[in-house]
Each structure stands twice: as structure tokens, then as C-alpha cells.
Amino acid sequence: MYYLALLAGEENGAGSTPGTPEFGDAVARHERFWESAGTALVGGGALYPTAESVTIRHENGSALVTDGPFAEFSEVVGGFYVLEADDLDAALELARQIPDASEGFVELWPMVFWRLEDEHAGCYLAVLREPAGAANTPGSAEWDESIGAHARFGEFAGPALRGGGALYPPSSATTVRVRDDELLLTDGPFTEAAEIANGVYLLAAADREAATAMAARIPLGPKGCIELRQIVDE
């Protein structure tokens, strides 16, 4: 089974800015995790700071685009991994080894499916978010209808769609922290967020403007939003 790990930490903490020595040190810690995870690690990357992000909402049939993250938090998502594990216990054992679990937290989500078509470094990560009570349940009529809408988006995006996946409802998520070598688990996603993740896309685009135009076509619920972040080439 596939699991999405959203890696969060202090927004302007040491190691959060690409190109700095601290960022290089953070990359080295993650490289050691990549080596230890082996084939269980099937995707992922660091993200540029939220100051460079874009939030997209749908309003009256049009896309409303604003600069910046979907919400202001002291701890924000700075990277992601997609892990393959036999069950939740195995996924949690992997998640506890991620450096961010000791410095911030890891939001671990089981995925309904995951598909990776091609290399995604330098692409854009589109995190689809919905209010917690608005997430569709896999297998429901609403879920089947949304799958059809996302299939049409895939046809529109063509080869620019490098990967993506849907998440199970928020009750299936686990927040993972490690403090003084003790594993701390909390059921559900990070509690500060009113709009929680329910899917991701990996999009190839020449620049942020092109990526935004493409992401604006992603189907959303009436109160949903998309947080668009560029993936660091490293």
C-alpha cells in the first residue's frame, strides 16, 4: 500500500531555504533516510518556501489565484515522500526515521492509489485540500463522479501530468512526532488545519505561471483549494 508523508517544520527554520549550507545539511540527513528506506521510497522531494507558493480556489466558475500558502501556520509543509509499505505499522516505522519527525512532524496518509509517470524534480506539487467534512468516501457515488472529473483533467494535462494520487479520509491519517527517541502518534491530520489534504498531483511546467494555469483546471469541491509548490531540483 502507498502512503503520503507530508513533512512539516518551522517556516523559517534553519535548513528551510534552498541554496544555504543549512539546507545542504538537511538534504544530507534526508539522503541517509533515502538510503535506509531503499525501494520503500517511491517518490518525494523538498519544496520551495511558502512565500513562493500559490493558492487556487474556484469561485463562481472561475479560478481565484492568490500568492502565498492556503493558511498561515508557524509549522508548514516543506517536503513530501511517497512510501510503499505492507501495512500502517510498517509505514509508521519508516515515517519515524524521517528527519522532520524529530524536528517538526510528519502527516502520514494512506493513499487510495498512487501513480508516477516520470521524473518529478523541478516539477510542481499541487496539494488538493478540502474541509474535513467535505472529503468524499472511496466507493461512494460522489467519489465515482469526482474520479470522472479527474480523468478528464488527466486527459487535458497529458504528458505534463507526472504523477498523482488520492488519499483516504482524514480519519485514516496519523500525525507522527519523535521527541527524545520516543514515538508520539496522534490520530488524524495536524489539528491546526481547517482544510486538509485529500489528493496530490505532480505537474511539469516551464514556470509558475504555466503551472498555475494548469492547476486551475484541477477539479475541486466548492470550498476546496489547491496549494501549488515547486519541488526543489535537489
N, C-alpha and C positions, 0 to 999 in steps of 0.2 A: 504494500500500500504506500501511496505517496503522502508526504506531509510538507506543508509550507511552514517555514520558520521565518517569522518577521523579527529582525534583530533591532532592538531599541536601546538607546542610551541618551546621555545628556546631549542636548542640541549642539552646544558649542564647546563640548569637552575636548580634551587633548586627543588627537587622532581622528577628529571628525572632518578635517579639511584635506582633500586630495592634494598631493604635492609637498606636504610638510613632512619633516622627519618623524613626527608622532604618527602620522598616517602610515608611513612606511613600517613603523614598528607594529602597528595594528595589523597591517597586511601580513607581516611575518607570523604573527600569532595565528591568524586565520589559515595561512599556508600550512602550519603544523596541524591544524584541525583537518584541513583537506586531506593531508597525507594519512592521518589516522582514520578518517571516515572511509577512505577508499571508494569503492563502487557504490556505497550507500549515498554518496553525494552526487546528485544528478543535475544540479543547476544552482545558480546563485551569483551574487556579486554585491559589491558596495555601491551605495547611491550617493550622488552629489547632494550637498546640503539642501534643506528645505527652502532656503531663500531662492533657489533656482527652480523650484517646483511650480507646477500649475495645477489648479483645481478646476474641474469642469462639472457643471450642473446643467440639467435640462429644464428650461423654463418656457412655457407657452410654445412648445415646439421648436425652440431654438436653444443653442448651446450658450451657456453663460460661463465665460472663462475669466478666472481671476488669478493673479500671481500669488504664489505662496502656498503653504500647506492647507489641508482641509480644516485644520484646527490648530490652535497654539497650545503646545504642551512643553513642559520642561524636558521630558524624555520623548524622543521621536524615533521613527524607524530610519535606520542608517544603512540597512542592507537586508538581504534575504538569502535563504537557502531553500532548495527543494531536496528533501531526503526520502530515500526509499527504505522502508523497514517492514518487518513481518507483522508487527503489532505496535500498539501505543507504548508499551513498556520499552521496546527496542528503540523507538523514536525518541522517547524521553531520555534514554541513556546517551543517545547522540546529541540531543539538544543541550544536555548539561555540560558537554565538552566544548560548546561554542563559547568563545571568549566573552561575548556580550552577556551571557547568562551570569557571569561573575561581576560585570561592570554595570549592567543595566537589567534588561530582562529579554526573554525570548517568548514570543507569542506563537504557539505551535498549533497548527490547524490540520486536521485530516482532510485530504482532497478527494472529491468525487472522482476526478480524473486529472491527469497531467499530460501535456503533450509538448515536446520540444522538437522543433523542426530544424534548427540551425544554431550556429554560434550567436550569443546574445550580448557579449561585451560591447559596450558603447551604444547599445540599444536603449530603449525607454521601457521602464516598468510602469504599467498602468494598474493601480490597485483600485478595484471596484469596491465601493463602500455603500452600505445601506443601514438605516436604523435597525437596531437589534430585532425588533418585532416584525420587520418587513422582509426578512430573508425567506426565500422560497424553500420549501422542503423537497429534496430529491424524490422524484416519482410522482409528485402532485401535478395536477393539471396546469397550475401556474408555472411550475418548473418546466414542464414539457413545452409550454408556449415560449418561455424565455430561451430555451435551447434552440428553437427555430429561429428566433431573432438573432441569437449569437452566431448561428450558422450562416445567416445572411451577411453579418458583419465579416465573418471569415472569408466569404467569397469576395466582398468588397476589398478587404485588405490584401488578399493574395499573398505573394511571397514576402511581403513586409511583415506578415504575422509570423514571428519566430517561435512562439510558444504561448502557452496559457493553461489555465486550469480553474475549476470551480471548487469551492470549499463547502464542507458540511456546515450546518447551522452553528451559531455561537455556543450553544450548549456543549458542543463536542470539542471546543478549543481548550487549551491549557496554557497558563502563563507560568514560565519556568524561570526561577532565580536560583543562584548558588551564592551563599554567603558563608564564609569561613568553612568551606568544603561541605556545607550542609545543603542538600537539595530541598528547595521550597517550591511547592506546587500550589497553584490556585486554579480552581475550575473556572473556565470561561476566559474570554479575552481580557486585555488590560482594561480595568474598570473606568478609567477617565474618559474613554472614547464613547461618544453618543452614536457615532456612525462606525460600524465595524466592517472588517473586510469580508467579502463573500466571493471574490474571484480575482484573478490577475491575468494580464496579457503582457507579452514581450513584443515590442514593436520596433522595427528598424525604420529609421527616418534620417534624412540629411541634417535636420536641425530641430530645435524645439518647436518652431512654428509648424513645420510639417508634421511632427509627432502629435501636436495639439489638434491639428485639423483631422488627423486620422482617429485619435482617441475620442474626439467629439461625436463620432459615429457609433461608439460602443453603446449598446442598449443599457438603459438604467431604469430603475423604478422612479416614481415621481419625486421621492425625497432622497434619492441616492446621489452619489457624487463619485468622481474619478480623481485620484491623486496621481499625477504624472511626474515621474522622477527619472532622470537619466542614470544609467548604470555606468560606473567608472570602468574604463578600459582595463585597468589592472585587475 
